[in-house]
Amino acid sequence: MSYKHQVAEKIASALTSLGVDSFTMENVYAMLETPPNPAMGDIAFPCFQLAKALRKAPPMIAAELAGQIIGSPLKEAKAVGPYVNFFLDQEDVAIQVIGTILAQGSQYGDSNQGKGRKVPIDLSSPNIAKPFSMGHLRSTVIGNAIANIMEKQGYEPVRINHLGDWGTQFGKLIVAYRLWGDEAKVKAEPIKELLSLYVRFHEEVENDPTLEDQGREWFKKLEDGDAEAEHLWTWFREESLKEFMKIYDLMNVSFDSTNGEAFYNDKMDRVVTLLEEKGLLTESDGAMVVNLDEYNMPPCLIKKSDGATLYATRDLAAALFRHESYDFAKALYVVGNEQRLHFQQLYKVLEKMGYSWSADMHHIPFGMMLKDGKKMSTRKGKVVLLEEVLAQAIADVQKVIEEKNPSLANKEEVSRQVGVGAVIFHDLKNYRLNDINFSWEEMLTFEGETGPYVQYTHARACSLLRKGNYQPSSAASLTPGSLDGKEAWAVITLLNGFPEVIDRAAANFDPSQIGKYVIDLAQSFNKFYANVRILAEEEGIKASRLQLVAAVVCVLKEGLRLMGLAAPEEM
């Protein structure tokens, strides 16, 4: 139990003795605040909500409470107007926090909230036969971090790469390949060559509009099982996946399923039948729709006038399949903000179908990756390739290492970990709903609020443990006075807050909470390192301070892991 929980328990017990039973420990915990100035205390409890129950003014209640709340981990409780301000026994808290982290290791911050229940997470989902652009980075790294965070909370994440492997664009690509394609070129550089063909198709169609008709015809052939169309589609898919896996491996991202859009082709008729049986389908201009007027939404289009099914039909089939396959606690869709209406419609259609589990489905929207303030476009060839960005980041780190630490072991591996980490962290430190403007300069800067800064702090702390010949321990035993300063207390306070940060990140599906936290912890630790002698002290003090360093190493490593970053021990 954290020291804040212990304080909340003491307050709840004191309130019970005053005749107020309606405030549980959880209620009190939610009300606790951090005073704006550390001199005012470590924790504050506002008494406004108690005025009605006790029929007293909040300052009187604060004065009464302050006299009743004593004992570890508290040093003092003071009434300050309508607040009770608590001063903690910093040595007690330090022993408790550091001891907990040393004992639990990477499991510090774990919870069993999910009770092992499954959470399918739809993430990444690039279109086959198109390059893996910076635009796809966001869904991939946000989704992967959320999966890690959910796992930390005791859920079993199911990472699903719902590949864009169906649609009229494949008819267009087949036409382009048959007209201008070269098998040897595609085999040599599949994504680059297929993109070139796709871009050329859209250039040529301006002069020859009949190409659009040919594209539709070839997609119809693909839908009808034409042997040549199926052969080319399968080939494009396999070559694309091989290229994508190189990037996923580089970023250490893996999937439990790569069932894409095509997987649901034979599952959509069932959706249409179910909607008909439930009396939810109505005709509109020859198309079949589910009316959503009662939710002030446009109708959800299920079947076009030519009989073709649509994204909504496919996603309804996918939702039914995932619920039946995983009996999920939650189902998450890490998909761009522009798809918000689509998912709102999807959930409401499922609700109208009588599926109460639709309330457990969540769209996790995110902003766009912009280039020069504009959306990137694959069709026009205006795209920044993620593979090139990662390669450049790795090369830049290699240069820095060659200059500053040429004798470093595993230089290539560390360059990969830090270069890839720089790209991932640059995305995840931002709140997901914000648009991000792609900038080589900003992404590959290795100072300030960056992944390499946090990784370097971790490596520096590891170096201190090696130099101090730190012997791992599962319990904290601190020499009095060794961690008295404000710099040490700032680090201990942050370390204690890690489980709460994970809870917030999980509740809001927001990895940036972890990003901001590890930056704060790295900065706080570096102040401690700069102002406190760690190694050049007598043995007991050195050992105590190294225990704090070991706790920082543990939490920084775990925070980076949750975001999908490695934590090198040397840099």
C-alpha positions in Angstrom: 0.0 0.0 0.0 1.5 3.4 -1.0 2.0 6.1 1.6 -0.9 8.1 0.1 -3.2 5.1 0.6 -2.0 4.9 4.2 -2.8 8.5 4.8 -6.2 8.1 3.1 -6.9 5.2 5.4 -6.0 7.2 8.5 -8.3 10.1 7.4 -11.2 7.7 6.7 -10.7 6.1 10.1 -10.7 9.6 11.8 -13.9 10.6 9.9 -15.6 7.4 11.1 -14.8 8.4 14.7 -16.4 11.8 14.0 -19.5 10.0 12.8 -19.0 10.3 9.1 -19.3 6.8 7.5 -19.9 7.8 3.9 -16.3 8.6 3.1 -14.4 5.3 2.3 -10.6 5.1 1.9 -11.1 5.2 -1.9 -13.3 8.4 -1.6 -10.7 10.1 0.6 -7.8 9.0 -1.7 -9.5 10.6 -4.7 -9.8 13.9 -2.8 -6.1 14.1 -1.8 -4.2 17.0 -3.3 -0.5 18.0 -3.6 0.2 21.5 -2.1 1.5 24.0 -4.6 4.5 24.7 -2.4 6.4 21.8 -0.7 6.9 24.0 2.4 3.1 23.7 2.9 3.4 19.9 3.2 3.5 16.8 1.1 -0.3 16.0 0.9 -3.4 18.1 1.5 -6.9 17.1 2.3 -9.7 19.6 1.6 -12.6 19.6 4.1 -15.3 21.4 2.0 -17.3 18.3 1.3 -17.6 17.5 5.0 -19.3 20.7 6.0 -22.8 19.5 5.2 -22.4 16.1 7.0 -20.8 17.6 10.1 -22.7 20.9 10.0 -19.4 22.8 10.7 -17.3 25.2 8.8 -14.4 23.5 6.8 -11.6 25.3 8.9 -13.2 23.9 12.1 -13.3 20.4 10.6 -9.7 20.7 9.5 -8.5 21.7 13.0 -10.5 18.8 14.5 -9.1 16.2 12.0 -5.5 17.4 12.3 -5.4 16.5 16.0 -6.6 13.0 15.4 -4.3 11.8 12.5 -0.9 10.7 13.7 1.6 7.9 13.2 3.7 6.4 10.3 4.1 7.5 7.6 3.2 11.0 9.0 5.5 13.3 10.9 2.9 16.1 11.4 -0.6 17.1 10.4 -1.5 20.9 10.4 -4.8 22.6 9.8 -4.3 25.5 7.3 -7.7 27.1 6.7 -10.1 24.5 5.2 -7.2 22.1 4.5 -5.4 19.5 6.6 -1.7 19.6 5.4 0.3 16.5 6.0 4.1 16.3 6.4 5.5 12.9 5.8 8.3 11.2 7.7 10.7 11.2 4.7 12.9 8.5 6.0 10.0 6.1 6.7 8.6 6.8 3.2 12.1 6.4 1.6 12.5 2.9 3.2 9.0 1.9 2.1 9.2 3.1 -1.5 12.7 2.0 -2.2 12.1 -1.3 -0.5 9.0 -2.0 -2.5 10.7 -1.3 -5.8 13.8 -3.4 -4.9 11.5 -6.3 -3.8 9.1 -6.2 -6.8 11.6 -5.2 -9.6 9.9 -4.9 -13.0 6.6 -6.0 -11.4 6.4 -2.6 -9.5 3.2 -1.0 -10.6 1.6 -4.3 -11.7 -2.1 -4.7 -10.9 -4.6 -7.5 -11.4 -7.4 -5.2 -12.5 -7.8 -7.1 -15.8 -8.0 -10.6 -14.1 -6.4 -12.1 -17.3 -9.3 -11.1 -19.5 -8.5 -10.5 -23.2 -8.3 -7.1 -24.9 -8.1 -7.2 -28.7 -6.3 -4.1 -29.9 -6.6 -3.1 -33.6 -3.3 -1.3 -34.4 -0.9 -0.4 -37.2 -3.0 -1.8 -40.1 -1.1 -0.5 -43.1 -2.4 -1.1 -46.7 -0.5 -3.8 -48.5 1.3 -2.9 -51.7 1.9 0.6 -50.2 4.9 1.8 -48.2 5.0 1.9 -44.5 5.0 5.6 -44.1 5.4 7.9 -41.1 1.6 8.2 -41.1 1.4 4.5 -40.0 3.9 5.0 -37.2 1.3 6.6 -34.9 -1.2 3.7 -34.8 1.7 1.2 -34.5 3.5 2.8 -31.5 0.4 4.1 -29.7 -1.3 0.7 -30.0 1.8 -1.2 -28.9 2.3 1.0 -25.9 -1.4 0.7 -24.9 -1.1 -3.1 -25.2 2.0 -3.1 -22.9 0.1 -0.9 -20.4 -3.0 -3.1 -20.5 -0.8 -6.1 -19.8 0.7 -4.3 -16.9 -2.8 -3.9 -15.5 -3.4 -7.7 -15.7 -5.2 -7.9 -19.0 -4.2 -10.2 -21.9 -3.7 -7.9 -24.9 -4.3 -9.5 -28.4 -2.4 -7.4 -30.9 -4.3 -7.4 -34.3 -2.8 -6.0 -37.5 -6.0 -5.5 -39.5 -4.2 -5.2 -42.8 -5.7 -3.1 -45.6 -5.7 -6.0 -48.1 -9.0 -5.5 -49.9 -10.8 -2.9 -52.0 -10.9 -1.3 -55.4 -7.3 -0.1 -55.1 -6.2 -3.7 -55.7 -8.1 -3.7 -59.0 -6.2 -0.5 -59.9 -2.8 -2.0 -58.9 -3.5 -5.2 -60.9 -4.3 -3.0 -64.0 -1.1 -1.0 -63.4 1.0 -4.1 -63.1 -0.4 -5.8 -66.2 0.2 -2.6 -68.2 3.6 -1.4 -66.9 4.8 -3.9 -64.3 8.1 -5.8 -64.3 8.2 -9.0 -62.2 12.0 -8.8 -61.6 11.7 -5.1 -60.4 8.8 -6.1 -58.0 10.8 -9.0 -56.6 13.9 -6.8 -56.1 12.1 -3.8 -54.3 8.4 -4.8 -53.9 7.0 -1.9 -52.0 8.9 0.8 -53.9 7.9 -0.7 -57.3 4.3 -1.3 -56.3 4.0 2.3 -55.0 5.5 3.5 -58.3 2.9 1.6 -60.2 0.1 2.9 -58.0 1.2 6.5 -58.4 1.6 6.0 -62.2 -2.0 4.7 -62.4 -3.3 7.9 -60.8 -1.2 10.0 -63.2 -2.3 8.1 -66.3 -6.0 8.1 -65.3 -6.1 11.9 -65.8 -5.5 11.3 -69.5 -7.3 8.0 -69.8 -10.4 7.9 -67.5 -11.3 4.4 -68.8 -8.5 3.1 -66.5 -10.9 3.6 -63.5 -13.4 1.3 -65.1 -10.7 -1.3 -65.7 -9.6 -1.1 -62.1 -13.2 -1.7 -61.0 -13.5 -4.6 -63.4 -10.3 -6.3 -62.1 -11.4 -5.9 -58.5 -14.7 -7.5 -59.4 -12.7 -10.4 -60.9 -10.8 -10.6 -57.7 -14.0 -10.8 -55.7 -15.3 -13.5 -58.0 -12.2 -15.7 -57.6 -10.5 -15.1 -60.9 -7.2 -17.1 -60.9 -4.9 -14.4 -62.3 -6.4 -11.7 -60.0 -6.1 -13.9 -56.9 -2.5 -14.9 -57.8 -1.4 -11.3 -58.2 -3.2 -10.2 -55.0 -1.7 -13.0 -53.0 1.8 -12.2 -54.3 1.4 -8.4 -53.5 0.2 -9.3 -50.0 3.0 -11.7 -49.2 5.8 -9.4 -50.5 4.3 -6.5 -48.6 4.2 -8.4 -45.3 7.8 -9.5 -45.7 8.8 -5.8 -46.0 6.6 -4.7 -43.1 8.0 -7.4 -40.9 11.5 -5.9 -41.3 10.2 -2.6 -39.9 8.2 -4.3 -37.1 11.2 -6.4 -36.1 13.3 -3.2 -36.0 10.8 -1.6 -33.6 10.3 -4.8 -31.6 6.6 -4.9 -32.4 4.8 -8.2 -32.9 1.3 -9.3 -33.6 -1.0 -12.2 -32.5 -3.1 -11.9 -35.7 -2.6 -10.4 -39.2 -6.2 -11.1 -40.3 -6.9 -8.2 -42.6 -10.0 -7.0 -44.4 -10.0 -10.0 -46.8 -10.4 -12.4 -43.9 -13.9 -11.1 -43.3 -15.1 -11.6 -46.9 -17.0 -14.8 -46.1 -18.4 -13.4 -42.8 -20.3 -10.4 -44.0 -23.4 -12.2 -45.4 -24.1 -13.3 -41.8 -24.1 -9.6 -40.7 -26.6 -8.6 -43.4 -28.8 -11.6 -42.5 -28.7 -10.7 -38.8 -29.6 -7.1 -39.5 -32.5 -8.2 -41.7 -33.8 -10.7 -39.0 -33.7 -7.9 -36.4 -35.6 -5.6 -38.7 -32.9 -3.0 -38.8 -32.2 -2.7 -42.5 -34.0 -0.1 -44.5 -33.7 1.0 -48.2 -32.3 4.4 -49.1 -31.7 5.3 -52.8 -31.3 1.6 -53.6 -28.8 1.0 -50.9 -29.4 -0.8 -47.6 -28.8 1.2 -44.4 -29.3 1.1 -40.7 -31.1 4.3 -39.6 -29.4 6.2 -36.7 -31.6 9.3 -36.6 -32.3 8.8 -32.9 -28.6 9.4 -32.3 -28.4 12.4 -34.6 -26.1 10.5 -36.9 -26.3 9.8 -40.6 -27.4 6.3 -41.6 -24.9 3.5 -41.5 -24.4 2.2 -45.1 -24.4 -1.6 -45.1 -24.8 -2.5 -48.8 -24.5 -0.3 -51.9 -27.1 -0.3 -54.6 -24.9 -2.7 -56.6 -24.9 -5.2 -53.8 -21.3 -4.5 -52.6 -20.7 -4.5 -48.9 -18.8 -1.7 -47.2 -16.3 -0.9 -44.4 -19.1 -0.9 -41.8 -20.3 -4.4 -42.9 -16.7 -5.7 -42.6 -16.1 -4.0 -39.2 -19.4 -5.4 -37.9 -18.3 -8.9 -39.0 -14.9 -8.3 -37.3 -16.5 -7.1 -34.1 -18.7 -10.3 -33.9 -15.8 -12.5 -34.7 -13.6 -10.9 -32.0 -16.2 -11.1 -29.4 -16.9 -14.7 -30.2 -13.2 -15.5 -30.4 -11.9 -13.6 -27.3 -14.9 -12.9 -25.1 -13.2 -9.6 -24.5 -13.2 -7.3 -21.5 -12.6 -4.4 -23.9 -12.0 -4.1 -27.6 -9.8 -1.2 -28.8 -9.4 0.4 -32.2 -6.3 2.5 -32.5 -7.4 4.4 -35.7 -7.0 8.0 -36.8 -9.3 10.8 -35.6 -10.9 11.1 -39.0 -12.7 7.7 -38.5 -14.5 8.9 -35.4 -18.0 9.0 -37.0 -17.5 5.5 -38.5 -16.8 4.0 -35.1 -19.6 5.9 -33.4 -22.0 4.4 -36.1 -20.5 0.9 -35.7 -21.1 0.9 -31.9 -24.6 2.2 -32.2 -25.5 -0.4 -34.9 -24.2 -3.2 -32.5 -26.2 -1.7 -29.7 -29.3 -1.7 -31.8 -28.6 -5.3 -32.6 -28.9 -6.0 -28.9 -25.2 -6.6 -28.1 -24.6 -5.0 -24.7 -20.8 -5.7 -25.1 -20.7 -2.8 -27.7 -20.3 -0.6 -24.6 -16.9 -2.2 -24.1 -15.6 -1.2 -27.5 -13.4 1.9 -27.7 -12.1 3.9 -30.6 -8.7 5.3 -29.6 -8.3 8.3 -32.0 -5.1 10.1 -32.7 -4.0 13.2 -34.6 -2.3 13.2 -38.0 1.4 13.0 -38.9 1.8 16.1 -41.1 4.5 17.2 -43.5 5.0 20.9 -43.8 1.6 21.3 -42.1 -0.2 19.1 -44.7 -1.5 15.6 -44.6 0.8 13.0 -46.3 -0.6 11.4 -49.5 0.4 8.0 -50.9 -1.6 8.6 -54.0 0.5 11.6 -54.9 3.7 10.0 -53.8 4.1 12.7 -51.1 5.1 10.4 -48.3 8.0 10.0 -45.8 9.0 6.4 -45.4 9.3 5.1 -41.9 12.1 2.7 -42.9 14.2 5.7 -44.1 13.5 7.7 -40.9 14.6 4.7 -38.7 17.7 4.1 -40.8 18.7 7.8 -40.6 18.1 7.9 -36.8 20.2 4.8 -36.3 23.0 6.3 -38.5 22.9 9.5 -36.5 23.3 7.7 -33.2 26.2 5.6 -34.6 28.0 8.9 -35.5 27.6 10.2 -31.9 28.8 6.9 -30.4 31.9 6.8 -32.7 32.7 10.4 -31.5 32.0 10.1 -27.8 32.4 6.4 -26.9 34.1 4.5 -29.7 35.1 1.6 -27.4 31.4 0.9 -26.5 30.5 -2.8 -26.7 27.5 -3.7 -28.9 27.7 -0.4 -30.8 25.3 -1.5 -33.5 22.7 -2.8 -31.1 22.8 0.3 -28.9 22.6 2.5 -32.0 19.5 0.6 -33.1 17.9 0.8 -29.6 18.6 4.6 -29.3 17.8 5.5 -32.9 14.5 3.6 -33.0 13.8 4.8 -29.5 14.2 8.4 -30.6 11.5 8.0 -33.3 9.1 6.2 -31.0 9.5 8.5 -28.0 9.1 11.6 -30.2 5.6 10.3 -31.1 4.5 9.0 -27.7 5.6 11.9 -25.5 2.8 13.9 -27.3 -0.8 13.5 -26.3 -2.2 11.2 -29.0 -5.0 13.6 -30.2 -2.5 16.2 -31.1 -1.3 16.4 -34.7 2.5 16.0 -35.1 4.5 17.8 -37.7 7.2 15.6 -39.1 10.6 17.2 -38.6 13.9 15.5 -39.0 15.5 18.1 -36.8 13.1 17.7 -33.9 12.8 13.9 -34.1 16.6 13.3 -34.1 17.6 15.7 -31.4 19.2 13.9 -28.6 18.9 16.5 -25.9 15.9 17.8 -23.8 12.7 15.8 -23.7 13.7 12.9 -25.9 14.0 9.2 -25.7 17.8 9.2 -25.9 17.9 11.6 -22.9 15.9 9.2 -20.8 17.9 6.2 -22.1 21.2 8.0 -21.3 20.0 8.8 -17.8 19.3 5.1 -17.3 22.7 4.1 -18.6 24.3 6.7 -16.3 22.5 5.3 -13.3 23.6 1.8 -14.3 27.2 3.0 -14.6 27.0 4.4 -11.0 25.8 1.0 -9.8 28.8 -0.7 -11.5 31.3 1.8 -10.1 29.9 1.6 -6.6 29.9 -2.2 -6.8 26.2 -2.2 -5.8 25.0 -5.6 -4.5 21.3 -6.1 -5.4 19.0 -6.3 -2.5 15.3 -7.0 -2.0 14.9 -4.7 1.0 15.9 -1.2 1.8 18.0 -0.4 4.8 19.0 3.2 4.9 21.6 5.0 6.9 20.0 7.9 8.8 20.5 11.2 7.0 21.6 9.6 3.7 18.6 10.7 1.7 17.6 13.8 3.6 18.0 16.4 0.9 15.3 17.9 -1.3 16.8 16.3 -4.4 16.5 12.8 -3.0 12.9 13.5 -1.8 11.9 14.7 -5.2 13.1 11.4 -6.7 11.4 9.3 -4.0 8.1 11.2 -4.5 8.2 10.5 -8.2 9.1 6.8 -7.8 6.2 6.4 -5.4 3.8 7.9 -8.1 4.7 5.4 -10.8 1.7 3.0 -10.2 -0.7 5.9 -10.3 0.8 7.1 -13.6 0.2 3.6 -15.0 -3.4 3.7 -13.8 -4.0 7.0 -15.5 -2.4 6.0 -18.7 -4.5 2.8 -18.8 -7.8 4.6 -17.9 -7.3 7.2 -20.6 -5.5 5.0 -23.2 -2.8 7.6 -23.1 0.9 6.5 -23.3 2.0 10.2 -23.1 1.4 9.9 -19.3 4.3 7.4 -19.2 6.4 9.6 -21.5 6.0 12.7 -19.4 6.7 10.7 -16.2 10.0 9.2 -17.4 11.2 12.6 -18.5 10.3 14.0 -15.1 12.0 11.1 -13.3 15.2 11.4 -15.5 15.4 15.2 -14.9 14.8 14.7 -11.1 17.5 12.0 -10.9 20.0 14.1 -12.8 19.5 16.9 -10.3 20.1 14.4 -7.5 23.2 13.2 -9.3 24.5 16.7 -9.8 24.0 17.9 -6.2 24.6 14.8 -4.1 27.8 12.9 -3.6 26.9 9.3 -4.2 30.2 7.3 -4.4 32.6 9.5 -2.4 30.9 9.0 0.9 31.3 6.6 3.9 30.1 3.1 3.1 26.7 3.2 4.8 25.6 6.4 3.1 27.0 5.3 -0.3 25.1 2.0 0.0 21.8 3.9 0.9 22.2 6.2 -2.1 23.0 3.4 -4.4 19.7 1.7 -3.4 17.9 4.9 -4.6 19.9 4.7 -7.8 18.9 1.0 -8.3 15.2 1.9 -7.7 15.5 4.6 -10.4 17.1 2.1 -12.8 14.3 -0.3 -12.3 11.5 2.3 -12.8 13.1 4.0 -15.8 13.7 0.7 -17.5 10.1 -0.4 -17.0 8.7 3.0 -18.1 10.7 2.8 -21.3 9.6 -0.8 -21.9 5.9 0.2 -21.5 6.5 2.7 -24.3 8.2 0.1 -26.5 11.8 1.4 -25.9 14.9 -0.6 -24.9 17.0 0.6 -21.9 20.7 0.1 -22.7 23.0 -0.2 -19.7 25.8 1.5 -21.5 25.8 4.3 -24.1 
